[in-house]
């Protein structure tokens, strides 16, 4: 009986340990949050891959009434291009990391800074 007891005990412990394990969640996306200190009413934003700024991966994105934009993206390197008929905004390169939020703030001089 002791010969059978040890394998059964080992198997029982293994089953208990395996049942307590959760599958790790794997995410391949992150969030971009952009804020503008000055935001003209015609301000729109487009996002392109860093490797080729001639290809837009989003349609023109509009801001909310507070001058904020939140958009989910796959992990990677991107360029944010802001456009207004009356105001110049600099292009900003940024990186999206899995499960993280990348923040870009445009100051009073319309200069963007990624964090």
C-alpha positions as CSV (number, residue, x, y, z in Angstrom):
1,X,0.0,0.0,0.0
2,X,2.9,2.4,0.7
3,X,4.1,1.9,-2.8
4,X,0.8,3.1,-4.2
5,X,0.5,5.9,-1.6
6,X,3.5,8.0,-2.7
7,X,2.6,8.1,-6.5
8,X,-1.0,8.9,-5.7
9,X,0.0,11.7,-3.3
10,X,2.5,13.1,-5.8
11,X,-0.2,13.1,-8.5
12,X,-2.7,14.7,-6.2
13,X,-0.3,17.5,-5.3
14,X,0.5,18.1,-9.0
15,X,-3.2,18.3,-9.8
16,X,-3.9,20.8,-7.0
17,X,-0.9,23.0,-8.1
18,X,-2.0,23.0,-11.7
19,X,-5.6,23.8,-10.9
20,X,-4.5,26.9,-9.0
21,X,-2.5,28.3,-12.0
22,X,-4.1,31.0,-14.1
23,X,-3.3,31.5,-17.7
24,X,-1.3,34.7,-18.1
25,X,-3.1,37.3,-20.1
26,X,-1.2,38.4,-23.2
27,X,-1.9,41.7,-24.7
28,X,-0.5,43.2,-27.9
29,X,-2.0,46.6,-27.6
30,X,-1.6,49.8,-25.6
31,X,-3.3,53.2,-25.3
32,X,-2.4,56.6,-26.6
33,X,-3.6,59.7,-24.8
34,X,-3.0,63.1,-26.4
35,X,-3.8,66.4,-24.8
36,X,-3.6,69.9,-26.3
37,X,-3.3,73.1,-24.3
38,X,-4.5,75.0,-27.4
39,X,-6.9,73.2,-29.7
40,X,-8.5,75.0,-32.6
41,X,-11.9,73.8,-33.6
42,X,-10.6,72.4,-36.9
43,X,-7.8,70.4,-35.3
44,X,-7.5,66.8,-36.4
45,X,-5.0,64.1,-35.8
46,X,-3.7,61.2,-37.8
47,X,-1.4,58.4,-36.8
48,X,1.2,56.8,-39.1
49,X,3.8,54.0,-38.7
50,X,7.2,55.5,-37.9
51,X,8.7,53.5,-40.8
52,X,6.5,55.2,-43.4
53,X,4.6,58.4,-42.6
54,X,2.9,58.3,-46.0
55,X,0.6,55.5,-44.8
56,X,-2.1,56.6,-42.3
57,X,-3.2,53.8,-40.0
58,X,-6.2,55.8,-38.7
59,X,-8.7,58.1,-40.3
60,X,-8.5,61.7,-39.1
61,X,-9.3,61.6,-35.4
62,X,-11.2,64.3,-33.7
63,X,-10.7,65.5,-30.1
64,X,-13.2,65.7,-27.4
65,X,-14.4,69.1,-26.1
66,X,-11.5,69.3,-23.6
67,X,-8.8,68.8,-26.3
68,X,-8.1,65.2,-25.5
69,X,-7.8,62.2,-27.7
70,X,-7.6,58.6,-26.4
71,X,-7.0,55.8,-28.9
72,X,-5.9,52.1,-28.7
73,X,-3.1,50.9,-30.9
74,X,-1.1,47.8,-31.4
75,X,2.5,47.8,-30.0
76,X,5.0,49.6,-32.2
77,X,6.5,52.9,-33.2
78,X,4.3,55.7,-34.6
79,X,4.2,59.3,-35.6
80,X,1.4,61.6,-34.6
81,X,0.5,64.3,-37.1
82,X,-1.7,67.2,-36.0
83,X,-3.3,69.5,-38.6
84,X,-5.1,72.8,-38.4
85,X,-5.7,75.4,-41.1
86,X,-4.6,78.2,-38.7
87,X,-2.1,76.7,-36.3
88,X,1.2,74.7,-36.7
89,X,1.7,71.6,-34.6
90,X,4.9,69.6,-34.6
91,X,5.0,65.9,-35.5
92,X,5.7,63.7,-32.5
93,X,7.2,60.2,-32.6
94,X,6.1,57.8,-29.9
95,X,6.0,54.1,-28.9
96,X,3.1,52.0,-27.8
97,X,4.0,49.2,-25.3
98,X,1.8,46.3,-24.4
99,X,-0.7,47.2,-21.6
100,X,0.7,50.7,-21.1
101,X,-0.6,54.2,-21.8
102,X,1.7,56.6,-23.8
103,X,0.9,60.2,-23.1
104,X,1.6,63.1,-25.4
105,X,1.1,66.6,-24.2
106,X,1.1,69.7,-26.5
107,X,2.0,72.8,-24.5
108,X,1.0,76.4,-25.0
109,X,3.6,76.7,-27.9
110,X,2.0,73.7,-29.6
111,X,5.1,71.7,-29.1
112,X,4.4,68.0,-28.4
113,X,6.2,65.9,-25.7
114,X,5.8,62.2,-25.4
115,X,6.0,60.6,-21.9
